[in-house]
Structures are given as structure tokens and as C-alpha cells.
Amino acid sequence: MADDSQIPLCRSEWLQDVTIELGRRFAVRHPFRTFTVQVDTCDQDGEQLERLTVWASTMCGTLVNLTLWEDRTIWVAVILRAAENNPEYELGFYPPSDGLTSDRLAEAFRDTVAISTRLCYSDSPEATLRQIWKHSGEFQTKGTLVALPKTQPTSGEIVD
């Protein structure tokens, strides 16, 4: 497992709580192919905000991005990387942060990575993501989730 397991601390109290929880759960041992956490600042409507970006990938070629800003804005993206049998596809959304504790956020992130592999089977995880993140809003998509071809029986197989 390749990873960048150093999780930097943030100056924002909310983001700091999240980094501590992520570190407790994932810094040393994690179920992901890769796991990376970065902290920086960005300009948001003329205001400098601290931003925490978390990436985890799976062996199946999916990637999950969780981005948190100190103003409690959350972005979640589930990505199917382009491969021989599929184009790249991304499903992203801004879930509500109301009542979302750092431990619940870490669980939601872990669960999101786990269900991201549904994309490999042309199965959108949208309904489950709504449950995990308590999200009732819109989703943004890039690309097309291609349906898998139906398998045909080979000669000699009995089909009911």
C-alpha cells in the first residue's frame, strides 16, 4: 500500500478535530490502496480559508476526494478512473455539515470509499451516498457511467 500517511494538523478547530480523527483511524493502518491528506489555504470570495483535502483510492480504480473548508463547507467526489472498458466518470456533491461530528465524518469517508467500487460495475452509488451523508441536494457529474455489456452464453452452455 503506497501512501502519504503524515496527516498535518490544521489551525481551524473544526478541521483540526477532523485531522485528529482521520489520523487516529487511517494514518498507520487503512483499508485503502492510497491515502493522502493535504492542508492549504484558498481564496473564497475575497476571504482566505483553510482547506483540508483527503484522497483515497481503491484497488478497483476508484478514487474518493473529501474536501473540507474551515467555514464547514464539504465537497465529496467519487471518481471512476478511465480504463480500457470505461471512460472517466465523476459524481460530486456538497453535503450538509450540520451536526456532522469528526468521528461521523471519518466513518462517512470510509463508507464512501467502500461503495465507490460500485462504479466499476456501472452501478451509481448515488442513493447510498444520500444516506451516508444525509444529502438531499443535487449531484454534479462529469462523464458518463457506461453500462456493462450483457454477457452472451458460449456454445454448449445451457440457458434457461
Backbone bond lengths (Angstrom), bond angles and torsions (degrees), N, CA, C in turn:
res aa  C-N    CA-C-N  psi(-1)  N-CA   C-N-CA  omega(-1)  CA-C   N-CA-C  phi
1 M - - - 1.457 - - 1.517 110.02 -
2 A 1.293 116.24 115.82 1.451 120.28 175.74 1.515 108.53 -85.93
3 D 1.318 115.88 136.98 1.462 117.28 177.13 1.511 111.32 -162.74
4 D 1.295 114.54 166.08 1.452 123.25 173.79 1.525 104.83 -116.17
5 S 1.332 115.90 84.18 1.460 120.38 -168.07 1.523 114.56 -80.75
6 Q 1.303 117.98 0.04 1.456 119.55 175.42 1.529 108.65 -75.05
7 I 1.320 116.26 119.03 1.456 120.14 179.42 1.523 107.58 -107.39
8 P 1.323 116.18 112.24 1.465 119.10 -178.38 1.529 111.85 -72.23
9 L 1.316 115.45 149.43 1.467 119.69 175.30 1.520 109.58 -84.15
10 C 1.306 114.67 149.18 1.461 121.05 179.46 1.524 109.18 -102.87
11 R 1.329 116.35 163.10 1.473 119.22 176.61 1.523 111.32 -88.09
12 S 1.341 117.41 -29.07 1.462 121.71 176.41 1.534 108.94 -67.83
13 E 1.305 117.26 132.97 1.466 120.90 -177.28 1.532 111.94 -59.78
14 W 1.333 116.73 -44.49 1.466 119.64 -179.17 1.527 110.90 -63.50
15 L 1.334 117.72 -47.69 1.454 120.81 179.15 1.528 111.27 -65.73
16 Q 1.306 117.29 -34.66 1.457 120.97 177.68 1.531 110.53 -63.54
17 D 1.328 116.90 -42.43 1.468 120.38 176.75 1.525 110.69 -60.28
18 V 1.324 116.57 -40.18 1.463 121.06 179.69 1.527 110.36 -66.38
19 T 1.330 117.98 -45.21 1.474 119.48 -179.08 1.523 111.09 -64.38
20 I 1.307 117.31 -36.49 1.474 120.12 177.16 1.528 109.89 -63.09
21 E 1.329 116.85 -44.69 1.472 120.66 179.64 1.522 111.46 -66.46
22 L 1.317 117.98 -42.15 1.465 120.79 176.86 1.526 110.30 -62.31
23 G 1.327 116.82 -41.92 1.458 120.83 178.37 1.517 111.96 -63.19
24 R 1.314 116.02 -42.60 1.464 121.01 179.77 1.528 110.97 -61.35
25 R 1.325 116.41 -39.08 1.466 120.38 -175.47 1.521 114.46 -89.60
26 F 1.346 117.35 -36.17 1.463 118.72 -166.85 1.522 116.76 -125.19
27 A 1.320 120.43 -9.88 1.476 120.02 -173.11 1.521 112.41 -65.02
28 V 1.304 118.46 -42.89 1.460 120.60 -175.91 1.523 111.22 -92.34
29 R 1.314 116.58 -48.78 1.466 121.39 -179.19 1.521 108.16 -128.81
30 H 1.308 115.16 127.72 1.460 119.27 177.83 1.522 109.31 -144.48
31 P 1.327 117.05 157.59 1.464 120.92 -177.85 1.524 114.11 -89.31
32 F 1.323 117.78 12.05 1.458 121.72 -173.90 1.525 111.03 -97.44
33 R 1.335 116.42 158.44 1.461 119.80 173.64 1.527 108.99 -66.91
34 T 1.343 115.52 -50.33 1.460 120.69 174.38 1.517 108.56 -132.91
35 F 1.305 115.70 155.86 1.464 122.23 -179.46 1.524 107.70 -148.42
36 T 1.336 116.52 119.34 1.459 121.92 -177.33 1.520 109.63 -134.43
37 V 1.325 115.95 139.87 1.468 121.91 177.90 1.517 108.32 -130.86
38 Q 1.347 116.31 132.50 1.458 121.38 178.93 1.522 109.53 -132.02
39 V 1.326 115.53 148.42 1.461 121.83 175.73 1.519 107.54 -125.48
40 D 1.332 116.19 134.40 1.451 121.11 174.94 1.525 108.48 -153.92
41 T 1.307 116.04 -173.32 1.461 120.78 174.89 1.516 108.17 -122.15
42 C 1.328 115.33 154.14 1.454 120.38 178.71 1.523 108.77 -142.67
43 D 1.313 115.01 158.65 1.458 121.29 178.86 1.523 108.48 -90.23
44 Q 1.313 116.94 121.11 1.460 123.31 179.10 1.520 108.07 -124.80
45 D 1.310 116.94 105.09 1.471 121.89 -179.41 1.529 111.99 53.89
46 G 1.332 115.79 43.88 1.457 120.89 177.82 1.517 114.91 80.92
47 E 1.306 117.89 1.65 1.463 122.51 -179.72 1.530 109.34 -114.44
48 Q 1.327 117.45 136.04 1.456 121.92 177.15 1.530 108.81 -81.88
49 L 1.334 116.25 120.85 1.459 121.67 178.93 1.520 110.17 -118.66
50 E 1.312 115.53 140.66 1.454 120.37 173.31 1.533 107.95 -75.29
51 R 1.347 114.77 141.05 1.465 120.20 -176.86 1.527 109.13 -131.83
52 L 1.314 115.29 135.19 1.458 123.10 176.50 1.525 107.42 -113.33
53 T 1.331 116.88 123.91 1.459 121.57 -179.33 1.522 108.98 -119.94
54 V 1.319 115.68 127.04 1.462 122.56 -178.35 1.523 108.20 -121.38
55 W 1.336 116.22 132.44 1.455 122.68 177.68 1.517 109.41 -125.33
56 A 1.331 116.66 136.75 1.461 121.25 172.41 1.519 107.76 -138.87
57 S 1.325 116.08 138.70 1.465 119.85 177.74 1.523 108.97 -120.34
58 T 1.333 114.34 160.55 1.458 120.70 179.39 1.524 109.52 -115.28
59 M 1.303 116.36 166.35 1.468 121.63 176.99 1.527 111.14 -66.96
60 C 1.322 117.58 -18.79 1.471 122.03 -177.60 1.521 113.32 -84.18
61 G 1.328 118.37 -3.43 1.459 120.17 179.25 1.518 114.06 93.22
62 T 1.332 116.93 18.99 1.456 119.28 174.49 1.525 109.14 -104.29
63 L 1.301 114.34 158.11 1.456 122.24 -176.30 1.522 107.70 -138.77
64 V 1.327 116.75 137.82 1.462 121.08 176.31 1.517 108.51 -121.49
65 N 1.331 114.55 132.77 1.458 121.65 176.80 1.522 108.32 -116.61
66 L 1.317 115.52 129.16 1.459 122.66 173.60 1.516 105.98 -121.09
67 T 1.328 116.92 119.00 1.462 120.92 178.10 1.519 107.90 -120.88
68 L 1.333 114.81 130.00 1.466 122.14 -178.91 1.521 108.56 -124.83
69 W 1.324 116.14 138.21 1.451 121.55 175.35 1.525 108.68 -111.96
70 E 1.313 115.84 155.48 1.466 119.52 -177.15 1.525 113.46 -62.55
71 D 1.332 118.22 -17.84 1.472 120.27 176.52 1.534 111.58 -84.11
72 R 1.344 116.40 11.13 1.464 125.83 177.64 1.530 114.07 74.40
73 T 1.312 117.09 18.59 1.458 120.77 171.62 1.525 107.34 -77.17
74 I 1.324 116.07 139.38 1.465 122.31 -178.99 1.523 108.88 -126.76
75 W 1.326 116.90 136.35 1.457 123.17 172.43 1.526 107.38 -123.95
76 V 1.327 116.62 131.54 1.462 122.35 176.94 1.525 107.15 -123.91
77 A 1.320 116.81 130.63 1.462 121.27 176.59 1.521 109.22 -132.42
78 V 1.323 115.37 136.01 1.456 122.97 176.57 1.526 105.90 -117.25
79 I 1.330 116.00 124.37 1.465 120.80 -170.94 1.532 109.96 -125.45
80 L 1.323 114.90 133.28 1.456 121.69 169.92 1.517 105.64 -102.07
81 R 1.313 116.71 115.44 1.459 119.96 -179.42 1.519 110.82 -69.72
82 A 1.316 115.80 148.62 1.467 120.52 178.63 1.525 109.73 -62.52
83 A 1.322 115.03 140.90 1.464 121.86 178.28 1.524 107.96 -145.74
84 E 1.316 116.51 -178.91 1.456 121.51 -177.50 1.531 112.26 -56.78
85 N 1.325 117.31 -37.58 1.465 120.19 -175.44 1.529 114.64 -103.32
86 N 1.327 118.31 5.94 1.466 119.90 178.91 1.527 111.84 -157.26
87 P 1.341 116.11 148.14 1.470 120.01 173.60 1.533 109.22 -82.71
88 E 1.335 116.71 168.15 1.465 119.06 176.72 1.528 109.44 -67.21
89 Y 1.320 114.87 142.94 1.462 121.77 179.69 1.523 107.98 -140.21
90 E 1.328 116.17 137.76 1.464 120.62 179.82 1.517 110.04 -134.88
91 L 1.317 115.00 136.73 1.456 123.42 176.25 1.524 106.30 -124.92
92 G 1.342 117.51 120.34 1.459 120.82 -177.31 1.516 111.89 -135.54
93 F 1.338 115.39 158.01 1.457 120.14 -178.51 1.525 110.95 -163.61
94 Y 1.317 114.79 162.11 1.466 123.12 176.14 1.535 108.29 -108.04
95 P 1.331 118.63 95.56 1.464 119.77 179.54 1.531 110.87 -76.77
96 P 1.319 116.98 161.39 1.461 119.51 177.08 1.532 110.29 -71.76
97 S 1.328 116.66 148.28 1.465 120.29 178.78 1.527 111.84 -104.69
98 D 1.325 116.96 -4.20 1.469 120.82 -178.71 1.525 110.68 -56.27
99 G 1.327 115.72 124.50 1.463 121.51 176.86 1.507 115.26 71.01
100 L 1.324 117.73 8.72 1.456 121.09 -178.42 1.532 109.26 -87.56
101 T 1.320 116.90 106.82 1.469 121.56 179.93 1.529 109.44 -80.16
102 S 1.310 117.25 164.85 1.460 120.90 -178.45 1.528 111.43 -63.83
103 D 1.336 118.52 -37.19 1.461 119.29 179.06 1.534 111.01 -70.42
104 R 1.306 117.93 -37.22 1.471 121.48 177.07 1.539 110.30 -67.63
105 L 1.315 117.00 -36.25 1.450 121.68 178.47 1.537 110.19 -65.13
106 A 1.331 117.03 -42.62 1.464 121.06 178.19 1.528 110.82 -63.84
107 E 1.328 117.53 -39.79 1.464 121.24 176.65 1.524 111.33 -64.12
108 A 1.329 116.18 -43.79 1.462 120.71 179.82 1.527 110.10 -62.54
109 F 1.332 117.08 -39.61 1.461 121.11 177.68 1.532 110.15 -62.44
110 R 1.318 116.91 -49.11 1.473 121.25 179.20 1.528 110.87 -58.09
111 D 1.344 116.93 -45.91 1.463 121.25 179.90 1.525 111.73 -64.17
112 T 1.329 116.88 -36.21 1.461 121.44 179.05 1.525 110.38 -65.27
113 V 1.318 116.87 -42.50 1.469 119.66 177.39 1.530 109.50 -62.47
114 A 1.321 116.79 -41.92 1.465 120.59 -178.87 1.528 112.10 -61.75
115 I 1.320 117.79 -42.57 1.467 118.91 -177.81 1.530 113.01 -84.41
116 S 1.326 117.28 -9.80 1.471 119.51 179.83 1.524 111.64 -60.13
117 T 1.324 117.35 -26.18 1.461 120.38 -178.40 1.529 112.46 -67.59
118 R 1.320 118.06 -13.46 1.473 120.48 174.98 1.522 110.84 -59.60
119 L 1.336 116.05 -29.34 1.465 119.86 179.33 1.524 111.45 -59.88
120 C 1.322 116.95 -30.29 1.468 120.84 -179.92 1.522 111.57 -64.85
121 Y 1.309 117.22 -20.28 1.463 122.95 -178.35 1.536 111.35 -110.07
122 S 1.338 115.51 20.46 1.468 122.65 179.74 1.518 112.44 59.65
123 D 1.312 116.12 29.49 1.460 121.73 -179.91 1.525 108.30 -111.44
124 S 1.310 117.53 113.65 1.460 121.06 -179.39 1.531 110.61 -70.73
125 P 1.327 117.23 131.02 1.461 120.42 178.77 1.533 113.13 -86.83
126 E 1.331 117.47 15.09 1.459 121.38 -173.16 1.534 113.23 -54.12
127 A 1.317 118.37 -48.59 1.472 120.78 -177.84 1.526 111.42 -61.53
128 T 1.309 117.02 -41.84 1.462 120.33 179.72 1.521 110.99 -70.12
129 L 1.330 117.25 -37.68 1.468 120.32 176.51 1.529 110.88 -61.68
130 R 1.317 117.02 -38.18 1.472 120.27 176.57 1.529 110.75 -58.92
131 Q 1.332 116.64 -41.25 1.463 120.76 179.19 1.529 111.53 -69.11
132 I 1.310 115.91 -48.66 1.471 120.55 -177.27 1.525 111.24 -58.45
133 W 1.329 116.36 -46.58 1.462 121.49 -173.58 1.532 113.54 -98.45
134 K 1.341 116.81 1.02 1.471 121.58 -177.62 1.532 110.03 52.62
135 H 1.334 113.55 49.17 1.459 121.86 -174.59 1.533 110.19 -105.13
136 S 1.313 115.95 124.77 1.470 119.67 178.20 1.524 111.60 -115.58
137 G 1.319 116.55 4.30 1.465 120.62 -176.70 1.512 113.52 -89.21
138 E 1.324 113.67 -161.10 1.462 122.43 -176.93 1.529 111.31 -80.71
139 F 1.331 114.35 158.15 1.456 123.24 171.46 1.519 107.59 -115.07
140 Q 1.312 116.12 144.61 1.453 121.90 173.95 1.527 107.26 -106.20
141 T 1.318 116.83 135.03 1.454 119.68 179.01 1.518 110.25 -125.48
142 K 1.323 115.15 151.51 1.462 123.27 172.50 1.519 106.29 -130.86
143 G 1.305 116.02 129.78 1.452 119.61 -179.58 1.517 111.56 87.43
144 T 1.317 114.65 -172.74 1.447 121.57 -178.86 1.514 109.37 -129.03
145 L 1.314 115.52 135.14 1.452 120.98 175.74 1.529 106.71 -83.69
146 V 1.316 116.21 109.44 1.457 122.10 -173.63 1.524 109.88 -82.40
147 A 1.328 115.76 131.93 1.465 120.86 177.48 1.524 109.47 -69.87
148 L 1.312 115.65 140.83 1.458 120.09 177.37 1.530 109.65 -70.32
149 P 1.330 117.32 143.50 1.471 118.88 177.65 1.524 110.12 -68.61
150 K 1.320 114.99 145.69 1.467 120.23 176.42 1.515 107.72 -69.86
151 T 1.319 116.23 137.16 1.457 118.99 178.20 1.521 109.26 -80.40
152 Q 1.298 115.43 140.42 1.453 122.17 179.87 1.518 108.44 -102.23
153 P 1.317 117.20 140.98 1.472 118.55 176.89 1.523 110.61 -66.04
154 T 1.314 114.79 142.77 1.466 119.03 176.65 1.511 107.83 -83.76
155 S 1.330 117.45 163.36 1.463 120.05 -178.51 1.526 109.67 -60.80
156 G 1.317 114.05 138.17 1.454 119.19 179.65 1.512 113.46 96.42
157 E 1.362 117.90 -13.92 1.467 119.70 178.14 1.521 109.11 -80.93
158 I 1.291 114.70 145.23 1.462 120.74 177.04 1.514 107.52 -94.79
159 V 1.315 117.56 126.79 1.442 123.17 -179.72 1.517 108.22 -115.38
160 D 1.299 117.63 127.88 1.482 120.46 178.76 1.494 111.10 -76.19
